[in-house]
């Protein structure tokens, strides 16, 4: 998961490092201010895309996750997996509706705020 996310971030990091490395060393007081006020805003879109790709891959590897899940532990991903493959009960169906609507709204807000 980490190597795939880094493949998304690496070109942006190299581009920013080559263009703004000396300017950021002069403009900011320390490394924390450089990260917070320089690097994170400049990589906002790349970080968002890397996060979304990582979440997609993590949900895609749910079958591998099930192999290492300890007995008696039920996670949200496991409940959704059970819903999709076995039977739908009212509580879990409501949970899926809330997650779908919430995820759609969050995606819309993030897309409007950071991409457009």
PDB file as gemmi writes it, atoms N, CA and C in Angstrom:
CRYST1    1.000    1.000    1.000  90.00  90.00  90.00 P 1                      
ATOM      1  N   UNK A   1       0.822  -1.193   0.000  1.00  0.00           N  
ATOM      2  CA  UNK A   1       0.000   0.000   0.000  1.00  0.00           C  
ATOM      3  C   UNK A   1       0.868   1.259   0.000  1.00  0.00           C  
ATOM      4  N   UNK A   2       1.869   1.292   0.850  1.00  0.00           N  
ATOM      5  CA  UNK A   2       2.742   2.469   0.925  1.00  0.00           C  
ATOM      6  C   UNK A   2       3.503   2.711  -0.382  1.00  0.00           C  
ATOM      7  N   UNK A   3       4.065   1.686  -1.031  1.00  0.00           N  
ATOM      8  CA  UNK A   3       4.775   1.971  -2.286  1.00  0.00           C  
ATOM      9  C   UNK A   3       3.862   2.556  -3.371  1.00  0.00           C  
ATOM     10  N   UNK A   4       2.630   2.111  -3.434  1.00  0.00           N  
ATOM     11  CA  UNK A   4       1.720   2.634  -4.454  1.00  0.00           C  
ATOM     12  C   UNK A   4       1.363   4.082  -4.166  1.00  0.00           C  
ATOM     13  N   UNK A   5       1.151   4.413  -2.913  1.00  0.00           N  
ATOM     14  CA  UNK A   5       0.861   5.797  -2.543  1.00  0.00           C  
ATOM     15  C   UNK A   5       2.081   6.674  -2.815  1.00  0.00           C  
ATOM     16  N   UNK A   6       3.271   6.168  -2.552  1.00  0.00           N  
ATOM     17  CA  UNK A   6       4.477   6.956  -2.817  1.00  0.00           C  
ATOM     18  C   UNK A   6       4.708   7.170  -4.309  1.00  0.00           C  
ATOM     19  N   UNK A   7       4.272   6.223  -5.138  1.00  0.00           N  
ATOM     20  CA  UNK A   7       4.373   6.420  -6.589  1.00  0.00           C  
ATOM     21  C   UNK A   7       3.522   7.612  -7.016  1.00  0.00           C  
ATOM     22  N   UNK A   8       2.404   7.832  -6.353  1.00  0.00           N  
ATOM     23  CA  UNK A   8       1.557   8.977  -6.663  1.00  0.00           C  
ATOM     24  C   UNK A   8       2.194  10.268  -6.166  1.00  0.00           C  
ATOM     25  N   UNK A   9       2.804  10.249  -4.990  1.00  0.00           N  
ATOM     26  CA  UNK A   9       3.361  11.467  -4.391  1.00  0.00           C  
ATOM     27  C   UNK A   9       4.751  11.833  -4.903  1.00  0.00           C  
ATOM     28  N   UNK A  10       5.528  10.866  -5.322  1.00  0.00           N  
ATOM     29  CA  UNK A  10       6.921  11.119  -5.647  1.00  0.00           C  
ATOM     30  C   UNK A  10       7.130  12.173  -6.738  1.00  0.00           C  
ATOM     31  N   UNK A  11       6.432  12.128  -7.880  1.00  0.00           N  
ATOM     32  CA  UNK A  11       6.654  13.166  -8.905  1.00  0.00           C  
ATOM     33  C   UNK A  11       6.351  14.580  -8.399  1.00  0.00           C  
ATOM     34  N   UNK A  12       5.330  14.729  -7.595  1.00  0.00           N  
ATOM     35  CA  UNK A  12       5.009  16.051  -7.054  1.00  0.00           C  
ATOM     36  C   UNK A  12       6.086  16.523  -6.092  1.00  0.00           C  
ATOM     37  N   UNK A  13       6.592  15.618  -5.266  1.00  0.00           N  
ATOM     38  CA  UNK A  13       7.661  15.987  -4.343  1.00  0.00           C  
ATOM     39  C   UNK A  13       8.925  16.406  -5.078  1.00  0.00           C  
ATOM     40  N   UNK A  14       9.290  15.676  -6.124  1.00  0.00           N  
ATOM     41  CA  UNK A  14      10.478  16.037  -6.895  1.00  0.00           C  
ATOM     42  C   UNK A  14      10.305  17.372  -7.604  1.00  0.00           C  
ATOM     43  N   UNK A  15       9.128  17.601  -8.154  1.00  0.00           N  
ATOM     44  CA  UNK A  15       8.860  18.859  -8.839  1.00  0.00           C  
ATOM     45  C   UNK A  15       8.974  20.041  -7.881  1.00  0.00           C  
ATOM     46  N   UNK A  16       8.391  19.920  -6.709  1.00  0.00           N  
ATOM     47  CA  UNK A  16       8.452  21.007  -5.734  1.00  0.00           C  
ATOM     48  C   UNK A  16       9.858  21.192  -5.178  1.00  0.00           C  
ATOM     49  N   UNK A  17      10.556  20.092  -4.977  1.00  0.00           N  
ATOM     50  CA  UNK A  17      11.908  20.183  -4.424  1.00  0.00           C  
ATOM     51  C   UNK A  17      12.839  20.890  -5.404  1.00  0.00           C  
ATOM     52  N   UNK A  18      12.712  20.568  -6.673  1.00  0.00           N  
ATOM     53  CA  UNK A  18      13.599  21.176  -7.664  1.00  0.00           C  
ATOM     54  C   UNK A  18      13.278  22.651  -7.893  1.00  0.00           C  
ATOM     55  N   UNK A  19      12.026  23.026  -7.766  1.00  0.00           N  
ATOM     56  CA  UNK A  19      11.644  24.410  -8.054  1.00  0.00           C  
ATOM     57  C   UNK A  19      11.785  25.345  -6.863  1.00  0.00           C  
ATOM     58  N   UNK A  20      11.370  24.890  -5.682  1.00  0.00           N  
ATOM     59  CA  UNK A  20      11.207  25.807  -4.562  1.00  0.00           C  
ATOM     60  C   UNK A  20      12.089  25.508  -3.359  1.00  0.00           C  
ATOM     61  N   UNK A  21      13.068  24.650  -3.492  1.00  0.00           N  
ATOM     62  CA  UNK A  21      13.852  24.236  -2.332  1.00  0.00           C  
ATOM     63  C   UNK A  21      14.575  25.416  -1.673  1.00  0.00           C  
ATOM     64  N   UNK A  22      15.291  26.195  -2.431  1.00  0.00           N  
ATOM     65  CA  UNK A  22      16.039  27.324  -1.863  1.00  0.00           C  
ATOM     66  C   UNK A  22      15.117  28.438  -1.397  1.00  0.00           C  
ATOM     67  N   UNK A  23      14.047  28.672  -2.128  1.00  0.00           N  
ATOM     68  CA  UNK A  23      13.110  29.732  -1.747  1.00  0.00           C  
ATOM     69  C   UNK A  23      12.458  29.406  -0.406  1.00  0.00           C  
ATOM     70  N   UNK A  24      12.078  28.152  -0.182  1.00  0.00           N  
ATOM     71  CA  UNK A  24      11.428  27.781   1.073  1.00  0.00           C  
ATOM     72  C   UNK A  24      12.404  27.827   2.239  1.00  0.00           C  
ATOM     73  N   UNK A  25      13.670  27.560   1.992  1.00  0.00           N  
ATOM     74  CA  UNK A  25      14.651  27.653   3.072  1.00  0.00           C  
ATOM     75  C   UNK A  25      14.817  29.095   3.542  1.00  0.00           C  
ATOM     76  N   UNK A  26      14.641  30.041   2.644  1.00  0.00           N  
ATOM     77  CA  UNK A  26      14.766  31.450   3.000  1.00  0.00           C  
ATOM     78  C   UNK A  26      13.482  31.971   3.627  1.00  0.00           C  
ATOM     79  N   UNK A  27      12.328  31.569   3.109  1.00  0.00           N  
ATOM     80  CA  UNK A  27      11.045  32.141   3.521  1.00  0.00           C  
ATOM     81  C   UNK A  27      10.552  31.644   4.876  1.00  0.00           C  
ATOM     82  N   UNK A  28      10.879  30.424   5.270  1.00  0.00           N  
ATOM     83  CA  UNK A  28      10.312  29.849   6.487  1.00  0.00           C  
ATOM     84  C   UNK A  28      11.378  29.702   7.564  1.00  0.00           C  
ATOM     85  N   UNK A  29      10.937  29.806   8.825  1.00  0.00           N  
ATOM     86  CA  UNK A  29      11.866  29.800   9.957  1.00  0.00           C  
ATOM     87  C   UNK A  29      12.454  28.427  10.246  1.00  0.00           C  
ATOM     88  N   UNK A  30      11.638  27.402  10.189  1.00  0.00           N  
ATOM     89  CA  UNK A  30      12.128  26.076  10.545  1.00  0.00           C  
ATOM     90  C   UNK A  30      11.441  25.001   9.723  1.00  0.00           C  
ATOM     91  N   UNK A  31      11.817  23.748   9.962  1.00  0.00           N  
ATOM     92  CA  UNK A  31      11.235  22.662   9.174  1.00  0.00           C  
ATOM     93  C   UNK A  31       9.744  22.467   9.416  1.00  0.00           C  
ATOM     94  N   UNK A  32       9.256  22.712  10.625  1.00  0.00           N  
ATOM     95  CA  UNK A  32       7.828  22.528  10.910  1.00  0.00           C  
ATOM     96  C   UNK A  32       7.014  23.573  10.159  1.00  0.00           C  
ATOM     97  N   UNK A  33       7.474  24.814  10.195  1.00  0.00           N  
ATOM     98  CA  UNK A  33       6.763  25.865   9.455  1.00  0.00           C  
ATOM     99  C   UNK A  33       6.862  25.598   7.955  1.00  0.00           C  
ATOM    100  N   UNK A  34       7.985  25.098   7.497  1.00  0.00           N  
ATOM    101  CA  UNK A  34       8.143  24.762   6.082  1.00  0.00           C  
ATOM    102  C   UNK A  34       7.149  23.678   5.667  1.00  0.00           C  
ATOM    103  N   UNK A  35       6.983  22.641   6.514  1.00  0.00           N  
ATOM    104  CA  UNK A  35       6.016  21.585   6.196  1.00  0.00           C  
ATOM    105  C   UNK A  35       4.591  22.110   6.216  1.00  0.00           C  
ATOM    106  N   UNK A  36       4.241  22.857   7.279  1.00  0.00           N  
ATOM    107  CA  UNK A  36       2.858  23.270   7.480  1.00  0.00           C  
ATOM    108  C   UNK A  36       2.417  24.342   6.490  1.00  0.00           C  
ATOM    109  N   UNK A  37       3.282  25.320   6.241  1.00  0.00           N  
ATOM    110  CA  UNK A  37       2.892  26.453   5.389  1.00  0.00           C  
ATOM    111  C   UNK A  37       3.415  26.371   3.972  1.00  0.00           C  
ATOM    112  N   UNK A  38       4.335  25.489   3.703  1.00  0.00           N  
ATOM    113  CA  UNK A  38       4.893  25.398   2.368  1.00  0.00           C  
ATOM    114  C   UNK A  38       4.560  24.113   1.644  1.00  0.00           C  
ATOM    115  N   UNK A  39       4.925  22.999   2.253  1.00  0.00           N  
ATOM    116  CA  UNK A  39       4.808  21.724   1.551  1.00  0.00           C  
ATOM    117  C   UNK A  39       3.373  21.209   1.500  1.00  0.00           C  
ATOM    118  N   UNK A  40       2.660  21.199   2.627  1.00  0.00           N  
ATOM    119  CA  UNK A  40       1.296  20.659   2.632  1.00  0.00           C  
ATOM    120  C   UNK A  40       0.345  21.421   1.710  1.00  0.00           C  
ATOM    121  N   UNK A  41       0.328  22.752   1.713  1.00  0.00           N  
ATOM    122  CA  UNK A  41      -0.550  23.439   0.760  1.00  0.00           C  
ATOM    123  C   UNK A  41      -0.164  23.198  -0.699  1.00  0.00           C  
ATOM    124  N   UNK A  42       1.132  23.078  -0.969  1.00  0.00           N  
ATOM    125  CA  UNK A  42       1.565  22.852  -2.346  1.00  0.00           C  
ATOM    126  C   UNK A  42       1.218  21.444  -2.824  1.00  0.00           C  
ATOM    127  N   UNK A  43       1.179  20.493  -1.912  1.00  0.00           N  
ATOM    128  CA  UNK A  43       0.874  19.098  -2.275  1.00  0.00           C  
ATOM    129  C   UNK A  43      -0.564  18.710  -1.964  1.00  0.00           C  
ATOM    130  N   UNK A  44      -1.431  19.666  -1.753  1.00  0.00           N  
ATOM    131  CA  UNK A  44      -2.804  19.399  -1.338  1.00  0.00           C  
ATOM    132  C   UNK A  44      -3.508  18.410  -2.271  1.00  0.00           C  
ATOM    133  N   UNK A  45      -3.478  18.664  -3.560  1.00  0.00           N  
ATOM    134  CA  UNK A  45      -4.176  17.787  -4.504  1.00  0.00           C  
ATOM    135  C   UNK A  45      -3.507  16.416  -4.588  1.00  0.00           C  
ATOM    136  N   UNK A  46      -2.186  16.388  -4.589  1.00  0.00           N  
ATOM    137  CA  UNK A  46      -1.481  15.101  -4.651  1.00  0.00           C  
ATOM    138  C   UNK A  46      -1.735  14.265  -3.405  1.00  0.00           C  
ATOM    139  N   UNK A  47      -1.741  14.907  -2.240  1.00  0.00           N  
ATOM    140  CA  UNK A  47      -2.032  14.180  -1.005  1.00  0.00           C  
ATOM    141  C   UNK A  47      -3.454  13.630  -1.000  1.00  0.00           C  
ATOM    142  N   UNK A  48      -4.400  14.411  -1.498  1.00  0.00           N  
ATOM    143  CA  UNK A  48      -5.784  13.950  -1.571  1.00  0.00           C  
ATOM    144  C   UNK A  48      -5.917  12.753  -2.511  1.00  0.00           C  
ATOM    145  N   UNK A  49      -5.293  12.831  -3.673  1.00  0.00           N  
ATOM    146  CA  UNK A  49      -5.359  11.715  -4.618  1.00  0.00           C  
ATOM    147  C   UNK A  49      -4.675  10.470  -4.057  1.00  0.00           C  
ATOM    148  N   UNK A  50      -3.544  10.645  -3.393  1.00  0.00           N  
ATOM    149  CA  UNK A  50      -2.847   9.503  -2.788  1.00  0.00           C  
ATOM    150  C   UNK A  50      -3.690   8.874  -1.687  1.00  0.00           C  
ATOM    151  N   UNK A  51      -4.379   9.703  -0.899  1.00  0.00           N  
ATOM    152  CA  UNK A  51      -5.251   9.186   0.154  1.00  0.00           C  
ATOM    153  C   UNK A  51      -6.413   8.387  -0.441  1.00  0.00           C  
ATOM    154  N   UNK A  52      -7.048   8.918  -1.467  1.00  0.00           N  
ATOM    155  CA  UNK A  52      -8.168   8.207  -2.080  1.00  0.00           C  
ATOM    156  C   UNK A  52      -7.733   6.908  -2.745  1.00  0.00           C  
ATOM    157  N   UNK A  53      -6.587   6.919  -3.394  1.00  0.00           N  
ATOM    158  CA  UNK A  53      -6.069   5.681  -4.000  1.00  0.00           C  
ATOM    159  C   UNK A  53      -5.737   4.667  -2.916  1.00  0.00           C  
ATOM    160  N   UNK A  54      -5.145   5.114  -1.821  1.00  0.00           N  
ATOM    161  CA  UNK A  54      -4.827   4.212  -0.710  1.00  0.00           C  
ATOM    162  C   UNK A  54      -6.066   3.605  -0.089  1.00  0.00           C  
ATOM    163  N   UNK A  55      -7.123   4.403   0.092  1.00  0.00           N  
ATOM    164  CA  UNK A  55      -8.387   3.872   0.637  1.00  0.00           C  
ATOM    165  C   UNK A  55      -8.981   2.849  -0.311  1.00  0.00           C  
ATOM    166  N   UNK A  56      -8.949   3.144  -1.610  1.00  0.00           N  
ATOM    167  CA  UNK A  56      -9.484   2.188  -2.591  1.00  0.00           C  
ATOM    168  C   UNK A  56      -8.738   0.872  -2.583  1.00  0.00           C  
ATOM    169  N   UNK A  57      -7.438   0.935  -2.503  1.00  0.00           N  
ATOM    170  CA  UNK A  57      -6.639  -0.296  -2.468  1.00  0.00           C  
ATOM    171  C   UNK A  57      -6.869  -1.042  -1.157  1.00  0.00           C  
ATOM    172  N   UNK A  58      -6.990  -0.310  -0.063  1.00  0.00           N  
ATOM    173  CA  UNK A  58      -7.220  -0.965   1.227  1.00  0.00           C  
ATOM    174  C   UNK A  58      -8.541  -1.715   1.240  1.00  0.00           C  
ATOM    175  N   UNK A  59      -9.591  -1.125   0.676  1.00  0.00           N  
ATOM    176  CA  UNK A  59     -10.862  -1.838   0.615  1.00  0.00           C  
ATOM    177  C   UNK A  59     -10.809  -2.983  -0.381  1.00  0.00           C  
ATOM    178  N   UNK A  60      -9.977  -2.871  -1.405  1.00  0.00           N  
ATOM    179  CA  UNK A  60      -9.828  -3.953  -2.370  1.00  0.00           C  
ATOM    180  C   UNK A  60      -9.108  -5.157  -1.792  1.00  0.00           C  
ATOM    181  N   UNK A  61      -8.298  -4.940  -0.775  1.00  0.00           N  
ATOM    182  CA  UNK A  61      -7.560  -6.032  -0.148  1.00  0.00           C  
ATOM    183  C   UNK A  61      -8.271  -6.570   1.084  1.00  0.00           C  
ATOM    184  N   UNK A  62      -9.581  -6.472   1.095  1.00  0.00           N  
ATOM    185  CA  UNK A  62     -10.351  -6.923   2.246  1.00  0.00           C  
ATOM    186  C   UNK A  62     -10.237  -8.427   2.443  1.00  0.00           C  
ATOM    187  N   UNK A  63     -10.134  -9.193   1.371  1.00  0.00           N  
ATOM    188  CA  UNK A  63     -10.022 -10.647   1.517  1.00  0.00           C  
ATOM    189  C   UNK A  63      -8.734 -11.030   2.239  1.00  0.00           C  
ATOM    190  N   UNK A  64      -7.641 -10.330   1.980  1.00  0.00           N  
ATOM    191  CA  UNK A  64      -6.398 -10.582   2.693  1.00  0.00           C  
ATOM    192  C   UNK A  64      -6.536 -10.159   4.148  1.00  0.00           C  
ATOM    193  N   UNK A  65      -7.237  -9.086   4.370  1.00  0.00           N  
ATOM    194  CA  UNK A  65      -7.478  -8.581   5.725  1.00  0.00           C  
ATOM    195  C   UNK A  65      -8.251  -9.613   6.551  1.00  0.00           C  
ATOM    196  N   UNK A  66      -9.173 -10.321   5.914  1.00  0.00           N  
ATOM    197  CA  UNK A  66      -9.968 -11.323   6.628  1.00  0.00           C  
ATOM    198  C   UNK A  66      -9.124 -12.493   7.114  1.00  0.00           C  
ATOM    199  N   UNK A  67      -8.020 -12.774   6.446  1.00  0.00           N  
ATOM    200  CA  UNK A  67      -7.159 -13.883   6.860  1.00  0.00           C  
ATOM    201  C   UNK A  67      -6.439 -13.605   8.167  1.00  0.00           C  
ATOM    202  N   UNK A  68      -6.137 -12.354   8.452  1.00  0.00           N  
ATOM    203  CA  UNK A  68      -5.385 -12.024   9.653  1.00  0.00           C  
ATOM    204  C   UNK A  68      -6.261 -11.419  10.750  1.00  0.00           C  
ATOM    205  N   UNK A  69      -7.561 -11.374  10.556  1.00  0.00           N  
ATOM    206  CA  UNK A  69      -8.480 -10.819  11.548  1.00  0.00           C  
ATOM    207  C   UNK A  69      -8.599 -11.777  12.735  1.00  0.00           C  
ATOM    208  N   UNK A  70      -8.369 -11.321  13.967  1.00  0.00           N  
ATOM    209  CA  UNK A  70      -8.478 -12.208  15.125  1.00  0.00           C  
ATOM    210  C   UNK A  70      -9.925 -12.651  15.343  1.00  0.00           C  
ATOM    211  N   UNK A  71     -10.126 -13.835  15.919  1.00  0.00           N  
ATOM    212  CA  UNK A  71     -11.483 -14.305  16.165  1.00  0.00           C  
ATOM    213  C   UNK A  71     -12.205 -13.418  17.183  1.00  0.00           C  
ATOM    214  N   UNK A  72     -13.465 -13.175  16.923  1.00  0.00           N  
ATOM    215  CA  UNK A  72     -14.274 -12.393  17.834  1.00  0.00           C  
ATOM    216  C   UNK A  72     -14.227 -10.892  17.585  1.00  0.00           C  
ATOM    217  N   UNK A  73     -13.388 -10.436  16.673  1.00  0.00           N  
ATOM    218  CA  UNK A  73     -13.279  -9.008  16.364  1.00  0.00           C  
ATOM    219  C   UNK A  73     -14.089  -8.721  15.112  1.00  0.00           C  
ATOM    220  N   UNK A  74     -14.960  -7.742  15.189  1.00  0.00           N  
ATOM    221  CA  UNK A  74     -15.763  -7.343  14.036  1.00  0.00           C  
ATOM    222  C   UNK A  74     -15.498  -5.871  13.759  1.00  0.00           C  
ATOM    223  N   UNK A  75     -14.983  -5.588  12.601  1.00  0.00           N  
ATOM    224  CA  UNK A  75     -14.715  -4.213  12.221  1.00  0.00           C  
ATOM    225  C   UNK A  75     -15.805  -3.732  11.262  1.00  0.00           C  
ATOM    226  N   UNK A  76     -15.795  -2.446  10.983  1.00  0.00           N  
ATOM    227  CA  UNK A  76     -16.779  -1.883  10.061  1.00  0.00           C  
ATOM    228  C   UNK A  76     -16.641  -2.496   8.670  1.00  0.00           C  
ATOM    229  N   UNK A  77     -15.401  -2.660   8.212  1.00  0.00           N  
ATOM    230  CA  UNK A  77     -15.186  -3.268   6.902  1.00  0.00           C  
ATOM    231  C   UNK A  77     -15.715  -4.706   6.875  1.00  0.00           C  
ATOM    232  N   UNK A  78     -15.548  -5.433   7.971  1.00  0.00           N  
ATOM    233  CA  UNK A  78     -16.056  -6.806   8.045  1.00  0.00           C  
ATOM    234  C   UNK A  78     -17.580  -6.833   8.016  1.00  0.00           C  
ATOM    235  N   UNK A  79     -18.232  -5.899   8.705  1.00  0.00           N  
ATOM    236  CA  UNK A  79     -19.703  -5.859   8.690  1.00  0.00           C  
ATOM    237  C   UNK A  79     -20.229  -5.559   7.297  1.00  0.00           C  
ATOM    238  N   UNK A  80     -19.581  -4.629   6.596  1.00  0.00           N  
ATOM    239  CA  UNK A  80     -20.003  -4.317   5.229  1.00  0.00           C  
ATOM    240  C   UNK A  80     -19.764  -5.513   4.323  1.00  0.00           C  
ATOM    241  N   UNK A  81     -18.639  -6.203   4.512  1.00  0.00           N  
ATOM    242  CA  UNK A  81     -18.354  -7.403   3.730  1.00  0.00           C  
ATOM    243  C   UNK A  81     -19.440  -8.457   3.947  1.00  0.00           C  
ATOM    244  N   UNK A  82     -19.827  -8.648   5.198  1.00  0.00           N  
ATOM    245  CA  UNK A  82     -20.903  -9.599   5.495  1.00  0.00           C  
ATOM    246  C   UNK A  82     -22.217  -9.173   4.845  1.00  0.00           C  
ATOM    247  N   UNK A  83     -22.511  -7.895   4.881  1.00  0.00           N  
ATOM    248  CA  UNK A  83     -23.736  -7.404   4.257  1.00  0.00           C  
ATOM    249  C   UNK A  83     -23.783  -7.702   2.774  1.00  0.00           C  
ATOM    250  N   UNK A  84     -22.677  -7.467   2.124  1.00  0.00           N  
ATOM    251  CA  UNK A  84     -22.651  -7.638   0.676  1.00  0.00           C  
ATOM    252  C   UNK A  84     -22.667  -9.101   0.256  1.00  0.00           C  
ATOM    253  N   UNK A  85     -22.231 -10.000   1.129  1.00  0.00           N  
ATOM    254  CA  UNK A  85     -22.123 -11.399   0.725  1.00  0.00           C  
ATOM    255  C   UNK A  85     -23.126 -12.350   1.371  1.00  0.00           C  
ATOM    256  N   UNK A  86     -23.784 -11.928   2.432  1.00  0.00           N  
ATOM    257  CA  UNK A  86     -24.697 -12.855   3.082  1.00  0.00           C  
ATOM    258  C   UNK A  86     -26.106 -12.288   3.136  1.00  0.00           C  
ATOM    259  N   UNK A  87     -26.486 -11.689   4.204  1.00  0.00           N  
ATOM    260  CA  UNK A  87     -27.857 -11.188   4.334  1.00  0.00           C  
ATOM    261  C   UNK A  87     -27.834  -9.759   4.859  1.00  0.00           C  
ATOM    262  N   UNK A  88     -28.816  -9.006   4.424  1.00  0.00           N  
ATOM    263  CA  UNK A  88     -28.915  -7.618   4.848  1.00  0.00           C  
ATOM    264  C   UNK A  88     -29.939  -7.525   5.969  1.00  0.00           C  
ATOM    265  N   UNK A  89     -29.530  -6.961   7.079  1.00  0.00           N  
ATOM    266  CA  UNK A  89     -30.448  -6.672   8.162  1.00  0.00           C  
ATOM    267  C   UNK A  89     -30.695  -5.181   8.181  1.00  0.00           C  
ATOM    268  N   UNK A  90     -31.717  -4.757   8.882  1.00  0.00           N  
ATOM    269  CA  UNK A  90     -32.120  -3.353   8.829  1.00  0.00           C  
ATOM    270  C   UNK A  90     -31.061  -2.410   9.389  1.00  0.00           C  
ATOM    271  N   UNK A  91     -30.437  -2.779  10.482  1.00  0.00           N  
ATOM    272  CA  UNK A  91     -29.437  -1.897  11.090  1.00  0.00           C  
ATOM    273  C   UNK A  91     -28.240  -1.697  10.153  1.00  0.00           C  
ATOM    274  N   UNK A  92     -27.739  -2.776   9.578  1.00  0.00           N  
ATOM    275  CA  UNK A  92     -26.597  -2.678   8.687  1.00  0.00           C  
ATOM    276  C   UNK A  92     -26.971  -1.999   7.373  1.00  0.00           C  
ATOM    277  N   UNK A  93     -28.205  -2.209   6.914  1.00  0.00           N  
ATOM    278  CA  UNK A  93     -28.645  -1.526   5.703  1.00  0.00           C  
ATOM    279  C   UNK A  93     -28.687  -0.018   5.934  1.00  0.00           C  
ATOM    280  N   UNK A  94     -29.145   0.389   7.092  1.00  0.00           N  
ATOM    281  CA  UNK A  94     -29.140   1.813   7.427  1.00  0.00           C  
ATOM    282  C   UNK A  94     -27.727   2.363   7.519  1.00  0.00           C  
ATOM    283  N   UNK A  95     -26.809   1.559   8.081  1.00  0.00           N  
ATOM    284  CA  UNK A  95     -25.417   1.961   8.169  1.00  0.00           C  
ATOM    285  C   UNK A  95     -24.813   2.161   6.787  1.00  0.00           C  
ATOM    286  N   UNK A  96     -25.126   1.262   5.867  1.00  0.00           N  
ATOM    287  CA  UNK A  96     -24.615   1.401   4.512  1.00  0.00           C  
ATOM    288  C   UNK A  96     -25.167   2.639   3.822  1.00  0.00           C  
ATOM    289  N   UNK A  97     -26.439   2.944   4.042  1.00  0.00           N  
ATOM    290  CA  UNK A  97     -27.029   4.146   3.443  1.00  0.00           C  
ATOM    291  C   UNK A  97     -26.348   5.392   3.990  1.00  0.00           C  
ATOM    292  N   UNK A  98     -26.138   5.435   5.305  1.00  0.00           N  
ATOM    293  CA  UNK A  98     -25.475   6.590   5.919  1.00  0.00           C  
ATOM    294  C   UNK A  98     -24.046   6.716   5.399  1.00  0.00           C  
ATOM    295  N   UNK A  99     -23.321   5.614   5.291  1.00  0.00           N  
ATOM    296  CA  UNK A  99     -21.958   5.660   4.768  1.00  0.00           C  
ATOM    297  C   UNK A  99     -21.922   6.088   3.307  1.00  0.00           C  
ATOM    298  N   UNK A 100     -22.863   5.600   2.514  1.00  0.00           N  
ATOM    299  CA  UNK A 100     -22.890   5.975   1.102  1.00  0.00           C  
ATOM    300  C   UNK A 100     -23.207   7.458   0.925  1.00  0.00           C  
ATOM    301  N   UNK A 101     -24.204   7.947   1.640  1.00  0.00           N  
ATOM    302  CA  UNK A 101     -24.565   9.367   1.532  1.00  0.00           C  
ATOM    303  C   UNK A 101     -23.451  10.238   2.093  1.00  0.00           C  
ATOM    304  N   UNK A 102     -22.913   9.872   3.251  1.00  0.00           N  
ATOM    305  CA  UNK A 102     -21.826  10.639   3.847  1.00  0.00           C  
ATOM    306  C   UNK A 102     -20.581  10.652   2.969  1.00  0.00           C  
ATOM    307  N   UNK A 103     -20.240   9.513   2.403  1.00  0.00           N  
ATOM    308  CA  UNK A 103     -19.086   9.448   1.505  1.00  0.00           C  
ATOM    309  C   UNK A 103     -19.287  10.259   0.247  1.00  0.00           C  
ATOM    310  N   UNK A 104     -20.508  10.236  -0.292  1.00  0.00           N  
ATOM    311  CA  UNK A 104     -20.798  11.031  -1.481  1.00  0.00           C  
ATOM    312  C   UNK A 104     -20.704  12.521  -1.182  1.00  0.00           C  
ATOM    313  N   UNK A 105     -21.267  12.938  -0.064  1.00  0.00           N  
ATOM    314  CA  UNK A 105     -21.199  14.359   0.305  1.00  0.00           C  
ATOM    315  C   UNK A 105     -19.764  14.795   0.573  1.00  0.00           C  
ATOM    316  N   UNK A 106     -19.021  13.974   1.282  1.00  0.00           N  
ATOM    317  CA  UNK A 106     -17.631  14.303   1.565  1.00  0.00           C  
ATOM    318  C   UNK A 106     -16.814  14.386   0.277  1.00  0.00           C  
ATOM    319  N   UNK A 107     -17.027  13.455  -0.636  1.00  0.00           N  
ATOM    320  CA  UNK A 107     -16.315  13.488  -1.913  1.00  0.00           C  
ATOM    321  C   UNK A 107     -16.664  14.747  -2.696  1.00  0.00           C  
ATOM    322  N   UNK A 108     -17.930  15.123  -2.692  1.00  0.00           N  
ATOM    323  CA  UNK A 108     -18.361  16.330  -3.409  1.00  0.00           C  
ATOM    324  C   UNK A 108     -17.717  17.578  -2.810  1.00  0.00           C  
ATOM    325  N   UNK A 109     -17.733  17.673  -1.483  1.00  0.00           N  
ATOM    326  CA  UNK A 109     -17.153  18.850  -0.823  1.00  0.00           C  
ATOM    327  C   UNK A 109     -15.657  18.925  -1.055  1.00  0.00           C  
ATOM    328  N   UNK A 110     -14.967  17.800  -0.930  1.00  0.00           N  
ATOM    329  CA  UNK A 110     -13.511  17.796  -1.144  1.00  0.00           C  
ATOM    330  C   UNK A 110     -13.185  18.121  -2.593  1.00  0.00           C  
ATOM    331  N   UNK A 111     -13.949  17.594  -3.522  1.00  0.00           N  
ATOM    332  CA  UNK A 111     -13.711  17.863  -4.940  1.00  0.00           C  
ATOM    333  C   UNK A 111     -13.915  19.341  -5.244  1.00  0.00           C  
ATOM    334  N   UNK A 112     -14.988  19.930  -4.725  1.00  0.00           N  
ATOM    335  CA  UNK A 112     -15.265  21.350  -4.968  1.00  0.00           C  
ATOM    336  C   UNK A 112     -14.227  22.242  -4.298  1.00  0.00           C  
ATOM    337  N   UNK A 113     -13.758  21.842  -3.120  1.00  0.00           N  
ATOM    338  CA  UNK A 113     -12.829  22.686  -2.350  1.00  0.00           C  
ATOM    339  C   UNK A 113     -11.407  22.619  -2.891  1.00  0.00           C  
ATOM    340  N   UNK A 114     -10.937  21.429  -3.226  1.00  0.00           N  
ATOM    341  CA  UNK A 114      -9.526  21.274  -3.546  1.00  0.00           C  
ATOM    342  C   UNK A 114      -9.221  21.111  -5.029  1.00  0.00           C  
ATOM    343  N   UNK A 115     -10.140  20.583  -5.793  1.00  0.00           N  
ATOM    344  CA  UNK A 115      -9.833  20.300  -7.203  1.00  0.00           C  
ATOM    345  C   UNK A 115     -10.294  21.429  -8.113  1.00  0.00           C  
ATOM    346  N   UNK A 116     -11.488  21.942  -7.898  1.00  0.00           N  
ATOM    347  CA  UNK A 116     -11.996  23.020  -8.775  1.00  0.00           C  
ATOM    348  C   UNK A 116     -11.562  24.375  -8.340  1.00  0.00           C  
TER     349      UNK A 116                                                      
END                                                                             
